[in-house]
C-alpha cells in the first residue's frame, strides 16, 4: 500500500514537472521570437505555428485550473485519496500541441527532458499495474508502443517543396490527429488497460506519416519519424504474434 501511494505521488509529480518544463520552454521560445522582431503573420505557416502555440498554451492553463485542481492539491498533500489522472492526460495533450510546431528559438533538449519526465511517469504506472495484473508482457509492449508512437509524431517545420501549402495543411492535420490519438492512448494506460496496441492506431500513423515523408523526401528525409514509425509497426506485429500464440495455447 505504501509503495502504491509513493508511486502515485511520483506519477502525479512527473506530470507537473513535464508541464512546468515544457511550458517554460514554449513561453521562452515565443518571447525570444517577438523580442527579435518576429512578424507573426509574415506568412501562413508562421501565423499558424504561433497561433496554435498560443491557443494550446491558453487552453492548457484554463483546463488545468478548472479540471486538475485535485491533482494540484495532491502535490502539497500526499495523503489525499482518490486522485484521477484522466484530466491530467487531456491537459498533456493540449500542451503537447504547442510542442509539435517548431517555433524560432525552440530548445529541443529541454523539450526532450520534459517529455522524458512524462515517460518516467508512464513507466511508473506500468510498474504499478504490473504488480496487480498478470499480463506483464502486454503491459510492457503497451509501454513501448505509446513511447514509440509519440516519438513518431512529426514536428512541423517550414518547407520549401513545390506544393508546400498542401504539405503543411496535411502535416498540420496529421500532427493534430496523432496528438489526439496519443492522448487517448495515455488515458487508456492510466485507466489500467493491459493492452493498448491497436491496428487502427498503426494504420492512421502510416496514413499520416507516409504522405509527409514521401512529399518531403527530396528536400529532407525525416529519419526520426521514419525510424519510430517503423518501430511502432514492429511492436504491433510482435503484439499480434503474441496474441495469436496465446489464442493457440488456449484452444490447444
N, C-alpha and C positions, 0 to 999 in steps of 0.2 A: 504493500500500500504506500509506504514511504517512497519507494522507487518510482511508482506511477505519479505521485504528487510532484516529485522533483522533475521528472521528465516533462510533465505538463507545464510546469512553470518555465522550464528552459525552452520548450516549444513556443510558448506564448512570447517569451523574450526574443526568440530568434526572428519572429515576425516583425516585432517593433524595431529591432536593430536593422533589419532589411529595409523597413520603411524609412527610418531616420537617415541611413547612409545614402540610399538611392535618392530620396527627396532632396537632401543637401547637394548631391552631385547634380541633379537636374536643375535646381534653383541657381547653383553656381554657374553652370554652363549657360543657361539662359541670360543671367545677369551679365556675364562677361561678353556675350554676344552683343547685347544692346549697348554696353559701355564702349565697345569698339565700333559702334556705328552701324549695327545691323539694320537694314531696312526690311521689316518683317514681310511685306508683300511685294518684294522686288521681283518675285516670280511665283508661279503657282505652287511649286514644290516647297519653297521656303515658307510660304504662307501656311500651307497645310501642316508642315512639321511643327512650327511654333504654335499654331492654333491648337493642334491636337495635344501638344505638351501642356499648354495652359488648361485646356478642358480636362485632361487626365489628372493633373495635379489638383485642380479645384474640386472635381468630383470625388477624388480620393479623400481629400481633407474633410469635405462635408459628410461623406459616407462614414468615415472613421469616427467622427464626432457623434453622429446620430446613431450608429449601429454597433459600434465597438467599445462603448463606454465600460461595459463589464470587463472586457479584456484589458483596458487601460487601468482600471481599479485593481485588477489581478496582479499587475506589475508591482504594486505597492502593498498588496495584501495577499500573500501566497496561500493563506488559509481559506480564501474564497472558494466556494464549491460551485459545480455546475457551469463552468465556463465553456462556451462553444467556440469552435474555430470556423464555423460556417461563414460568418460575416468577414472574418479576417482573410479568408481565401478570396472573397469577392473584392475586398479592398486591395489585395495583392495584384489582382488582375487589372484593376483600374489604374494603379500606379505603374504597372508594367507597360501599359500602352505608351507612356511617355518615354520609357527606356528603349522602345523598339523603333525610334526615329533618331537619326544622327543629327543632333544639333551641333553648331560650331562650339568648340571648346569642350566637347564631350570627353570625359575621362573614363576610358574603358576599364582600366584597372580597378577603379573604385566601383564601377558597376558590377564587375565580376566578384569583387569582395562582398558586396551586398547580396548578390544572388547566391554566393557560396554559403552565406549565413542562413539563407532561406532553405537551401538544400540540407544543411545540418538539421534544421527543424523538421523537415520531411523525414530525414533519416531517423531521428529520434522517435518520431511517430511510428515508423515501420518497425523499429526495435520493440517499442512498447506493445504494439499489436501482435508481434510475433511471439511474445510471451504467453498470450492468451489464446492464440489460434494455431492450428496445426499446419495450415497451408503456407509454410515459410518460403518455399521455393517460388510460389506465385507472388507472394508479398515482395520478395527481393527483385523478381522480374518487373513487378509494377514500379518499384523504385527506380530501376534502371530505365524503364520505359518513359516515365514522366521527366526524368532528368535529360535523357537523350532527346525527347520530343521538344522540350523547352529550348534546348540548345539549337534545334533545327529551325526555330522561328527566325526568319531573316530580319535584320535591322535595315531600315530604309536609308539608302544612300542616294545622293543625286547622281543621275546617269545621263550620259550624252549620246546614247544609242539613237538610231533613226526614229523609232517610234517611242520615244522616252515618255511621252504623256500617257499613252496606253499602258506602258510598262509600270509607271508609278501608280496609276489607278489600280492595276491588277495587284501590285505589290502591297498597296495600302489595304485593299480588301482582304488579301491573303493574311497579312500581318494581324489585322483586327480579328479575323476569324480564328486564327491559330492561338492568339492570346485568350480568346473566349473559351476555346477548347482546353487550353492549359488550365484555366481557372476551374473549369468543370472537372478535369482530372484531379486537380488539387482538392476540390471538395470531396470527391469520391475517396481519396486517400484518408482524409480526416473524418469521413463517415465510416471508416474502417472496412471498406471493400477490400477483399483479399486479392482480387484480380481486376485491374483496370485496363489491361491490354486489349485493344479493340481494333477490329478490321476497319470499321468506319472511320476511326481517327487516322489510321495509317493511310487510307485511301484519300482522305481530304488533304493530308500532308503531302502526298505525292502529287495531287492535282495542283495545289497552290505552288509548291516549291519547284516542280518540274518546269512550269511555264516561266518562272522567274529566272531559273538557272539557264535555260535554253536561250531566252531572249537576250540575256546579258553575256552569253558565252564568249563572244568575240571581243567584248570590252574588258571583262574581268570575270574569271571563273570563281564563284563563291565556294571555295573548297570547304570552308567551315560548315556551311549549310548542307553541302553535298555529303560530307562525311557523317554528320549527325542524322541526316535523313536516312542514309543507308543503314546506320546503326539502329535506328528506330524500327526499320523494316526487318532487320535481322532479329531483333528482340521479339517482334511479333511472330516471326517464323519459329523461333525457339519455343515460344509460348504455345503455338499451335501444335508443334510436335509433342510437347509435354502433355497437352490436353488430350491428344489422340492416344498417347501411351497410357494415361490414367484411365481413359474410357475403355481401352482394350483390356486392361487388367481387371476392370470391374465386370466386364462381360465374359471374361475367361472362366 
